[in-house]
Structure formats: structure tokens, C-alpha cells
Amino acid sequence: MLDEIKRIQATADLLYSELQVEAALDNMAAAINSQLADSNLLVLCVLNGGIVTAGKLITRLTMPLTIDAINASRYQNQTSGGNIAWLLTPQASLAGRTVLIIDDILDEGITLAAIRQYCKDQDAAAVYSAVLLDKTLGHSKPIAADFVGLTVANRYLFGYGMDYKGYLRNAAGIYACHQEELEQ
């Protein structure tokens, strides 16, 4: 397995450097600070992919906030998504709160739409979403993120929280795998 991971990492294309990603996080934070300054903000980190984005983004937010987590996974360390598995729901009450869902990527939008609906079902006053990356798919998605750092083409990505079979979330940059490498 480690040989495969090392091969994928060595052959991947760097799409966005660490500096470019950090600049995008600065821009996202400025927009969130402007739009949600007077809200009673509850940040929901989507595990596991959203850990890096949430950790880097919340230190840039200037309003008082609380933090919780949610884990609704379609990928579960695989390279393609399946049915949503609800692994963790927030411990905090969402009722009457402004919720900001933070995740790594808006891919098909199925998971983020389900999490948004969960928040609404828990009587959140308002629900916003922030994603580091929005993947261009060429068709409509069931949800659009309110705050987006960068856009990417439809390729398999890793770094800044995104993984390849559970590995490489810690890569400092956004990388795209080559399709032929994925098929080996």
C-alpha cells in the first residue's frame, strides 16, 4: 500500500501551491467575517476532509464562535463515493444558531446537501457552507457553497484534507492524480 501511495504522490500534478491555498483561505475568511460578523456562529467541521480547512479558516475568523463536528461520509477511504454513512452528529444544539459548514471540497454536492438539510431539520436559524475547493463537473449540483476558496477541474485530488485511500491529507498543496496512475 505505501508503495502505491508514494507512486501516486510522486506523479501527481501540483494544481495550487501552499501559498495559493493560504491566500484563498484569507479571501474566504474576509468574506465570512464580512457576511456573518453579527451572527451567533456555530462552525461545523465535516470530518475527516474538512479538518485542515476548518483548522486554518477558524483562526482567521474574528467573530465569537463555537465549534462542533459532523461526519457524513460517502467515500470512507475509497476513491469513489457510495451511500452516505452518518458516523457523527453534532453534540451542540443547532436550534436558533447560524451554522457554517466547513468542508474540503464540493464534489458532487450530495454529502453537503444532506448535511445542510440535517442542519435545517435541527432548526438552525441559517445555514451557510464554506469549501476550500469547488470541483467543476459540467452539470448542476444539488447545492452551491456560499464561500469558495478555489475551483478545480474534475480530477481526483489530494492535499489540504483531501485524501488518496486515507493517505496524503497532510500534503501542503492541492494535487491531482493522473487517471492512468489511479487505474494501476
Secondary structure, 3 states (H helix, E strand, C coil): CHHHHHHHHHHCEEEEEHHHHHHHHHHHHHHHHHHCCCCCEEEEEECCCHHHHHHHHHCCCCCCEEEEEEEEECCCCCCCCCCCEEEECCCCCCCCCEEEEEEEEECCCHHHHHHHHHHHHCCCCEEEEEEEEEECCCCCCCCCCCEEEEEECCCCEEECCECECCECCCCCEEEECCHHHHCC
